[in-house]
Amino acid sequence: MAKKKEKVDEPLEKQLFKAADKLRKNIDAAEYKHVVLGLIFLKYISISFEELYAKLQAEISLGADPEDREEYKAENVFYVPYEARWSNLVANAKSPLIGKLIDGAMDAIEKDNPSLKGVLPKVFARPNLDPTSLGELIDLIGNATFSTSTNSADLLGHVFEYFLGEFALAEGKKGGQFYTPRSVVELLVNMLEPYRGRVLDPCCGSGGMFVQSEKFVKEHQGLINDISIYGQESNQTTWRLCKMNLAIRGIDASQVKWNTEGSFLNDAHRDTKVDYVIANPPFNDSDWSGDLLRGDGRWKYGVPPTGNANFAWIQHFLYHLAPNGQAGFVLAKGALTSKSGGEGDIRRELVKQGLVDCIVNLPAKLFLNTQIPASLWFLSRNRNETERFRERGGEILFIDARNMGHLINRRTREFSSDDIKFIADTYHNWRNRGGDYEDVAGFCASVSIDKVAELDYVLTPGRYVGLPDEEDDFNFVERFTALKAEFEAQLKEEERLNKLILENLEKINI
């Protein structure tokens, strides 16, 4: 008798995504994500609303009014008009007009909640979206999936974040434009440790940097109100995803702005100085209108070339840092060595001014939208000794993490939580007072600025960390002999196959 396979319970978010994806039929993931994420958002605000509604109903005798919008505003809860309430949508899930009802619900919610104006998707009445499948999707999301409980909002936030990642994977290159892989975001945030203060992401995508910052504060027993966020996004569709993502998390998104010009031409936070910049700007962006900005005051360390925005982003980040501010961001690896268009001169000035704190070389296949090798940069306005940090103005920490991470499919790699902790701990032990730091051959090295100057201000970690100690045991003669024997065996096999081919050709008189 064959053994029964043990059933492995998948996490709720995974089960839900698989079921939702089955209903997608012939709709592209890029289009379908707005349908699914829009419904998850509706479910979220309905749960929050219904909880407060029930509480106010119980307090009617004390003067409470469950239909008073101000009651919800005071509790930072979105008011949901009757026609938009989840119970009403569920009741009409089998109607052929369900798409129009949901679009109407989105409009009604925006009308009663100005902070959501222009944010919610109205895509549900499209002809290519089957009303039956839409009704099944409503049932799927609502059917005892999320019971009203104290952690229901957190659970929905987790599901929303998971879905963003899965849709980004499904979209591939296009998806990477709105989504930075979770493990990369987590590494940036864990290295920077944004406990309190202002956090800026001027190319914020769907808001992953902000969500992770909020999670970091919560996990370290901090107060979420000690963090305020500032963001900007030039893609309106992505900005909408960001606003919904933050709303589900209960994060104030009033300072997350959208305009078509983008952060260089129309900086939405021109006069804002922040404690942290956390960002993943577009790699090697050539179309950033640099020719219009040659005299801009942000280029304190040199005018960036018009054909590549890498060093424009770096100086944009520095411009927004407060005197003790820190920045952590992703950049194409070429920025570590490039000298074209004056980039080498700008990099030299950044090093000489003591702004570069740490460089991390990343493994390949981390990003969905590009195969361009990438690195993490950490800059600091103040590298003098403080209550928390040691004096490190004359050094830079280099970390080579190219061999870390694991494949989640043939095309995509991610860091494990242990990888993230190991890299972040290395940085903290080097940076923090009383830290227990040592150079590790092949992985990390603390290098003087004088040494960096000797290598012409190249910032590639591999130039400084050397080879792992185990490489010293490499036996050249032994390895050469083995490879030579393998090659000779292949030549013999080639000779045998060629002979066999000729014999077969002769048999058929060719």
GUKOL-285618 format. One record per residue (C-alpha): residue number from 1; chain; y negated, z negated, x negated. Coordinates in steps of 0.25 Angstrom, whole numbers, plus 5000, padded with zeros to 4 digits. Each point is the difference from the previous one (the first is absolute). Example, Ala and Ser with C-alpha at 12.3 -4.5 7.8 and 13.67 -1.06 7.14 Angstrom:
BEGIN
REC vexse vomar    v    w    u
REC     1     A 5018 4969 4951
REC     2     A 4986 5002 4994
//
This chain:
BEGIN
REC vexse vomar    v    w    u
REC     1     A 5000 5000 5000
REC     2     A 4987 5004 4994
REC     3     A 4990 4989 4997
REC     4     A 4988 4999 5009
REC     5     A 4987 5002 4992
REC     6     A 4991 4988 5000
REC     7     A 4988 5002 5008
REC     8     A 4987 4997 4992
REC     9     A 4988 4996 5008
REC    10     A 4988 5008 4996
REC    11     A 4986 4994 5001
REC    12     A 4993 5002 5013
REC    13     A 4990 5010 4994
REC    14     A 5011 5009 4994
REC    15     A 5007 5000 5013
REC    16     A 4988 5003 5008
REC    17     A 4995 5011 4991
REC    18     A 5014 5007 5000
REC    19     A 5000 4999 5016
REC    20     A 4985 5005 5001
REC    21     A 5003 5012 4990
REC    22     A 5012 5005 5009
REC    23     A 4990 5002 5011
REC    24     A 4991 5008 4991
REC    25     A 5007 5013 5003
REC    26     A 4992 5012 4995
REC    27     A 4987 4992 4997
REC    28     A 4995 4999 4985
REC    29     A 5000 4986 4994
REC    30     A 4985 5002 4997
REC    31     A 4997 5002 5015
REC    32     A 5011 4990 5005
REC    33     A 4995 4988 4992
REC    34     A 4987 4999 5009
REC    35     A 5009 5000 5012
REC    36     A 5009 4989 4995
REC    37     A 4989 4992 4993
REC    38     A 4991 5001 5012
REC    39     A 5011 4994 5009
REC    40     A 5003 4989 4990
REC    41     A 4985 4996 5000
REC    42     A 4999 5000 5015
REC    43     A 5012 4991 5000
REC    44     A 4993 4991 4990
REC    45     A 4987 4998 5007
REC    46     A 5008 4998 5014
REC    47     A 5008 4989 4994
REC    48     A 4987 4993 4994
REC    49     A 4993 5003 5014
REC    50     A 5011 4995 5009
REC    51     A 5001 4987 4992
REC    52     A 4985 4996 5002
REC    53     A 5000 5006 5014
REC    54     A 5012 4990 5004
REC    55     A 4992 4989 4993
REC    56     A 4987 5003 5007
REC    57     A 5008 5001 5014
REC    58     A 5005 4986 4998
REC    59     A 4986 4995 4997
REC    60     A 4993 5007 5012
REC    61     A 4998 4986 5007
REC    62     A 4992 4996 4987
REC    63     A 4991 5012 5002
REC    64     A 5007 5011 4992
REC    65     A 5000 5014 5004
REC    66     A 5012 5009 4995
REC    67     A 4992 5013 5003
REC    68     A 4987 4995 4992
REC    69     A 5000 5009 4988
REC    70     A 4991 4990 4992
REC    71     A 5012 4990 5001
REC    72     A 5008 5010 4992
REC    73     A 4989 5003 4990
REC    74     A 4998 4985 4997
REC    75     A 5015 5000 4996
REC    76     A 4999 5013 4992
REC    77     A 5010 5006 5010
REC    78     A 4999 5014 5005
REC    79     A 4997 5001 5015
REC    80     A 5010 5009 5007
REC    81     A 4996 5006 5013
REC    82     A 5010 5000 5011
REC    83     A 5004 5015 4999
REC    84     A 5003 4999 4985
REC    85     A 5009 4987 5001
REC    86     A 5014 5002 4995
REC    87     A 5006 4996 5013
REC    88     A 4993 5011 5007
REC    89     A 5004 5010 4990
REC    90     A 5015 4996 5001
REC    91     A 4999 5001 5015
REC    92     A 4996 5014 4998
REC    93     A 5009 5004 4988
REC    94     A 5008 5010 5008
REC    95     A 4988 5007 5006
REC    96     A 4998 5014 4996
REC    97     A 4985 4996 4998
REC    98     A 5003 4989 4991
REC    99     A 4993 5007 4988
REC   100     A 4987 5001 5008
REC   101     A 5001 4985 5004
REC   102     A 5001 4996 4985
REC   103     A 4989 5009 4996
REC   104     A 4992 4993 5011
REC   105     A 5004 4987 4996
REC   106     A 4995 5002 4986
REC   107     A 4987 5005 5005
REC   108     A 4999 4987 5009
REC   109     A 5003 4991 4988
REC   110     A 4989 5007 4991
REC   111     A 4990 4998 5011
REC   112     A 5002 4985 5001
REC   113     A 5001 4998 4985
REC   114     A 4989 5006 4992
REC   115     A 5007 4997 4987
REC   116     A 5011 5010 5004
REC   117     A 4991 5011 5004
REC   118     A 5005 5014 4995
REC   119     A 5012 4993 4994
REC   120     A 5012 5001 5009
REC   121     A 5008 5013 5001
REC   122     A 4999 5008 5013
REC   123     A 5012 5010 4997
REC   124     A 5010 4996 5011
REC   125     A 4997 5011 5010
REC   126     A 5003 5011 4990
REC   127     A 5009 5011 5006
REC   128     A 5010 4998 4988
REC   129     A 5002 4986 5003
REC   130     A 5011 4998 5011
REC   131     A 4997 4990 5010
REC   132     A 5014 4996 5001
REC   133     A 5001 4997 4985
REC   134     A 4987 4993 5001
REC   135     A 5005 4991 5011
REC   136     A 5012 4997 4992
REC   137     A 4991 4996 4988
REC   138     A 4992 4990 5009
REC   139     A 5013 4994 5005
REC   140     A 5005 4999 4985
REC   141     A 4988 4993 4995
REC   142     A 4998 4991 5012
REC   143     A 5015 4997 5004
REC   144     A 5001 4986 4995
REC   145     A 4997 5005 4986
REC   146     A 4988 4990 4999
REC   147     A 5000 4988 5008
REC   148     A 4987 4992 5002
REC   149     A 5001 4990 4989
REC   150     A 4991 4994 4989
REC   151     A 5005 5010 4990
REC   152     A 5000 5013 5009
REC   153     A 4987 5005 4994
REC   154     A 5005 4998 4986
REC   155     A 5013 5007 5003
REC   156     A 4993 5012 5006
REC   157     A 4991 5000 4988
REC   158     A 5012 5001 4991
REC   159     A 5006 5011 5009
REC   160     A 4987 5008 4999
REC   161     A 5000 4999 4985
REC   162     A 5014 5004 4999
REC   163     A 4998 5012 5009
REC   164     A 4988 5005 4992
REC   165     A 5009 5000 4988
REC   166     A 5012 5007 5007
REC   167     A 4990 5011 5006
REC   168     A 4994 5002 4986
REC   169     A 5014 5002 4994
REC   170     A 5003 5010 5011
REC   171     A 4987 5007 4998
REC   172     A 5002 5001 4985
REC   173     A 4988 5005 4992
REC   174     A 4991 5000 5012
REC   175     A 5004 4985 5004
REC   176     A 4996 4995 4986
REC   177     A 4986 5004 5003
REC   178     A 4999 4988 5010
REC   179     A 5010 4991 4994
REC   180     A 5001 4993 4987
REC   181     A 5015 4995 4998
REC   182     A 5001 4985 5003
REC   183     A 5006 4996 4987
REC   184     A 4988 5006 4992
REC   185     A 4990 4993 5009
REC   186     A 5008 4987 4999
REC   187     A 5000 5001 4985
REC   188     A 4984 5002 5000
REC   189     A 4998 4989 5009
REC   190     A 5009 4990 4993
REC   191     A 4994 5003 4986
REC   192     A 4985 4999 5005
REC   193     A 5003 4987 5009
REC   194     A 4989 5002 5010
REC   195     A 4999 4986 5006
REC   196     A 4986 5000 5005
REC   197     A 4988 5009 5000
REC   198     A 4996 5014 5003
REC   199     A 5011 5011 4999
REC   200     A 4996 5015 4999
REC   201     A 5008 5013 5001
REC   202     A 4991 5012 5001
REC   203     A 5012 5009 5003
REC   204     A 5008 4991 5009
REC   205     A 5010 5009 5007
REC   206     A 5007 4993 5010
REC   207     A 4996 4986 4995
REC   208     A 5012 4996 4992
REC   209     A 4991 4993 4989
REC   210     A 4994 4991 5011
REC   211     A 5013 4997 5007
REC   212     A 5006 4996 4987
REC   213     A 4988 4991 4995
REC   214     A 5001 4993 5014
REC   215     A 5015 4998 4998
REC   216     A 4997 4995 4986
REC   217     A 4990 4989 5004
REC   218     A 5009 4995 5012
REC   219     A 5013 5000 4990
REC   220     A 4992 4991 4990
REC   221     A 4994 4990 5011
REC   222     A 4986 5006 4999
REC   223     A 4991 5002 5012
REC   224     A 4999 5014 5005
REC   225     A 4985 4998 5004
REC   226     A 4997 4998 4985
REC   227     A 5003 5015 4999
REC   228     A 4990 5011 5005
REC   229     A 5004 5015 4999
REC   230     A 4991 5012 4998
REC   231     A 5006 5014 5001
REC   232     A 4997 5015 5001
REC   233     A 5008 5012 5004
REC   234     A 4996 5014 5001
REC   235     A 5012 5005 5008
REC   236     A 4997 4996 5015
REC   237     A 5015 5000 5004
REC   238     A 5004 4991 4989
REC   239     A 4988 4991 5002
REC   240     A 5005 4998 5015
REC   241     A 5014 4996 4994
REC   242     A 4993 4990 4991
REC   243     A 4992 4994 5011
REC   244     A 5012 4998 5009
REC   245     A 5008 4995 4988
REC   246     A 4990 4989 4997
REC   247     A 4998 4997 5015
REC   248     A 5015 4997 5002
REC   249     A 4998 4990 4988
REC   250     A 4988 4993 5006
REC   251     A 4992 5005 4988
REC   252     A 4985 5002 5002
REC   253     A 4998 5015 4998
REC   254     A 4985 5001 5004
REC   255     A 4997 5004 4985
REC   256     A 5010 5011 4999
REC   257     A 4992 5012 5002
REC   258     A 5002 5015 5001
REC   259     A 4992 5012 4997
REC   260     A 5003 5014 4996
REC   261     A 4993 5000 4987
REC   262     A 5008 4989 4994
REC   263     A 4996 4989 4990
REC   264     A 4993 5008 4989
REC   265     A 4991 5008 5009
REC   266     A 4998 4990 5011
REC   267     A 5003 4986 4995
REC   268     A 5002 4991 5013
REC   269     A 4998 4988 4992
REC   270     A 4990 5004 4990
REC   271     A 4994 4986 4998
REC   272     A 5012 4992 5001
REC   273     A 5006 4992 4987
REC   274     A 5014 4995 5002
REC   275     A 5010 4991 4993
REC   276     A 5011 5010 5000
REC   277     A 5002 5015 5000
REC   278     A 5014 5004 5004
REC   279     A 5002 5015 5001
REC   280     A 5009 5013 4999
REC   281     A 4990 5011 4999
REC   282     A 5005 5015 5001
REC   283     A 5006 5004 4987
REC   284     A 4991 5010 4991
REC   285     A 4991 5003 5012
REC   286     A 4993 5013 4997
REC   287     A 4992 5002 5012
REC   288     A 4991 4987 5000
REC   289     A 4986 5007 5000
REC   290     A 4998 4995 4986
REC   291     A 4990 5011 4997
REC   292     A 4991 4994 5011
REC   293     A 5000 4986 4993
REC   294     A 4997 5002 4986
REC   295     A 4988 4991 5000
REC   296     A 5007 4989 5008
REC   297     A 4997 4986 4995
REC   298     A 5015 4996 5001
REC   299     A 5003 5008 4987
REC   300     A 4996 4988 4991
REC   301     A 5011 5004 4989
REC   302     A 4999 5015 5001
REC   303     A 4999 5011 5009
REC   304     A 5014 5004 5006
REC   305     A 5004 5015 4999
REC   306     A 4998 5007 5013
REC   307     A 5014 5005 5001
REC   308     A 5007 4987 4999
REC   309     A 4996 4987 5008
REC   310     A 5009 4990 4992
REC   311     A 4989 4994 4992
REC   312     A 4990 5001 5011
REC   313     A 5009 4991 5008
REC   314     A 5001 4990 4989
REC   315     A 4985 4999 4999
REC   316     A 4999 4999 5015
REC   317     A 5009 4988 5000
REC   318     A 4992 4994 4989
REC   319     A 4987 5002 5007
REC   320     A 5005 4992 5012
REC   321     A 5006 4988 4991
REC   322     A 4992 4987 5000
REC   323     A 4997 4993 4987
REC   324     A 5014 4994 5000
REC   325     A 5007 5011 5008
REC   326     A 5013 5006 4997
REC   327     A 5006 5014 5003
REC   328     A 5015 5005 5001
REC   329     A 5003 5014 5003
REC   330     A 5009 5012 4999
REC   331     A 4996 5012 4991
REC   332     A 5007 5012 4995
REC   333     A 5006 4997 4986
REC   334     A 4992 5012 4994
REC   335     A 4987 4991 5001
REC   336     A 5006 4991 4989
REC   337     A 4999 5011 4990
REC   338     A 4991 5011 5005
REC   339     A 4988 5005 4992
REC   340     A 4995 5012 5008
REC   341     A 4987 4999 5007
REC   342     A 4995 4988 4993
REC   343     A 5012 4991 5005
REC   344     A 5003 4995 4987
REC   345     A 4986 4995 4997
REC   346     A 5000 4993 5013
REC   347     A 5013 4993 4997
REC   348     A 4995 4996 4987
REC   349     A 4988 4994 5006
REC   350     A 5009 4992 5010
REC   351     A 5008 4994 4989
REC   352     A 4988 4997 4991
REC   353     A 4993 4993 5011
REC   354     A 5013 4991 5002
REC   355     A 5002 5004 5014
REC   356     A 5015 5005 4999
REC   357     A 5009 4988 5002
REC   358     A 5014 5006 5002
REC   359     A 5007 5013 5001
REC   360     A 5014 5002 5006
REC   361     A 5008 5013 4999
REC   362     A 5007 5003 5013
REC   363     A 5014 5006 5001
REC   364     A 5001 5014 5007
REC   365     A 5003 5003 5014
REC   366     A 4992 4988 5006
REC   367     A 4991 5009 5008
REC   368     A 5003 5008 5012
REC   369     A 4989 5011 4998
REC   370     A 5001 5003 4985
REC   371     A 5009 5000 4988
REC   372     A 4988 4998 4991
REC   373     A 5003 4988 4991
REC   374     A 4991 4988 5003
REC   375     A 4995 4987 4994
REC   376     A 4993 4987 5005
REC   377     A 4987 4996 4995
REC   378     A 4994 4986 5000
REC   379     A 4985 4998 4997
REC   380     A 4992 4988 4999
REC   381     A 4985 4998 5000
REC   382     A 5002 4986 4993
REC   383     A 5011 4998 4990
REC   384     A 4994 4987 4994
REC   385     A 5007 4987 5001
REC   386     A 4999 4994 5014
REC   387     A 5006 4988 5007
REC   388     A 5012 5009 5003
REC   389     A 5000 5011 4990
REC   390     A 5001 5000 4984
REC   391     A 4990 5008 4991
REC   392     A 5006 5014 4999
REC   393     A 4988 5009 4998
REC   394     A 5005 5005 4987
REC   395     A 5014 5004 5005
REC   396     A 5007 5009 5010
REC   397     A 5014 4997 5006
REC   398     A 5009 5013 5000
REC   399     A 5013 5000 5009
REC   400     A 5010 5011 5000
REC   401     A 5007 4999 5013
REC   402     A 5006 5014 5000
REC   403     A 5014 4996 5000
REC   404     A 4999 4990 5012
REC   405     A 5002 5002 5015
REC   406     A 5012 5006 5007
REC   407     A 5002 5013 5008
REC   408     A 5000 4998 5015
REC   409     A 5003 5015 5002
REC   410     A 5001 5012 4991
REC   411     A 4985 5002 4999
REC   412     A 4994 4986 5002
REC   413     A 5000 4988 4991
REC   414     A 4995 4986 5003
REC   415     A 4998 4986 4993
REC   416     A 5009 4989 5004
REC   417     A 4993 4986 5003
REC   418     A 5006 4995 4987
REC   419     A 4994 5012 4992
REC   420     A 4986 4997 5007
REC   421     A 5001 4985 4996
REC   422     A 5004 5004 4986
REC   423     A 4989 5009 4997
REC   424     A 4990 4991 5007
REC   425     A 5004 4988 4993
REC   426     A 4999 5007 4987
REC   427     A 4986 5003 5003
REC   428     A 4996 4986 5005
REC   429     A 5007 4993 4988
REC   430     A 4991 5009 4991
REC   431     A 4987 4999 5008
REC   432     A 5001 4985 5005
REC   433     A 4996 4988 4992
REC   434     A 5013 4993 4995
REC   435     A 5009 5012 5003
REC   436     A 5013 5002 4992
REC   437     A 4998 5014 4995
REC   438     A 5008 5008 4989
REC   439     A 5000 5014 4997
REC   440     A 5013 5007 5004
REC   441     A 5004 5012 4992
REC   442     A 5001 5012 5009
REC   443     A 4993 4993 5012
REC   444     A 4987 4993 4997
REC   445     A 4990 4998 4989
REC   446     A 4987 4993 4998
REC   447     A 4991 5009 4992
REC   448     A 4987 4998 4993
REC   449     A 4988 5010 5004
REC   450     A 4999 5003 4985
REC   451     A 5015 5005 5001
REC   452     A 4997 5009 5012
REC   453     A 4988 5005 4993
REC   454     A 5009 5004 4988
REC   455     A 5008 5009 5010
REC   456     A 4987 5006 5005
REC   457     A 5000 4992 5013
REC   458     A 5013 5006 5006
REC   459     A 5005 4990 5010
REC   460     A 5014 5004 5002
REC   461     A 5009 4988 4999
REC   462     A 5011 5007 4993
REC   463     A 4991 5001 4988
REC   464     A 4999 4985 4998
REC   465     A 5013 4993 5006
REC   466     A 5009 5008 4990
REC   467     A 5015 5001 5003
REC   468     A 5009 4990 5006
REC   469     A 5007 4991 4989
REC   470     A 5014 5005 5004
REC   471     A 4996 5014 4996
REC   472     A 5000 4995 4985
REC   473     A 5016 5000 5002
REC   474     A 5000 5015 5002
REC   475     A 5010 5007 4991
REC   476     A 4995 5014 4997
REC   477     A 5013 5004 4992
REC   478     A 5009 4995 5011
REC   479     A 4992 5006 5011
REC   480     A 4998 5014 4993
REC   481     A 5015 5001 4998
REC   482     A 5003 4997 5014
REC   483     A 4990 5010 5005
REC   484     A 5005 5011 4990
REC   485     A 5014 4998 5005
REC   486     A 4996 5001 5014
REC   487     A 4992 5013 4997
REC   488     A 5012 5006 4992
REC   489     A 5009 4997 5012
REC   490     A 4990 5007 5009
REC   491     A 5000 5012 4991
REC   492     A 5016 5001 5001
REC   493     A 4999 4999 5015
REC   494     A 4990 5011 5000
REC   495     A 5009 5009 4992
REC   496     A 5012 4997 5009
REC   497     A 4992 5003 5013
REC   498     A 4995 5013 4994
REC   499     A 5014 5005 4996
REC   500     A 5005 4997 5014
REC   501     A 4989 5007 5006
REC   502     A 5003 5013 4992
REC   503     A 5014 4999 5003
REC   504     A 4997 5000 5015
REC   505     A 4991 5011 4999
REC   506     A 5010 5009 4993
REC   507     A 5010 4997 5012
REC   508     A 4991 5006 5010
REC   509     A 4996 5012 4991
REC   510     A 4986 4997 4998
//
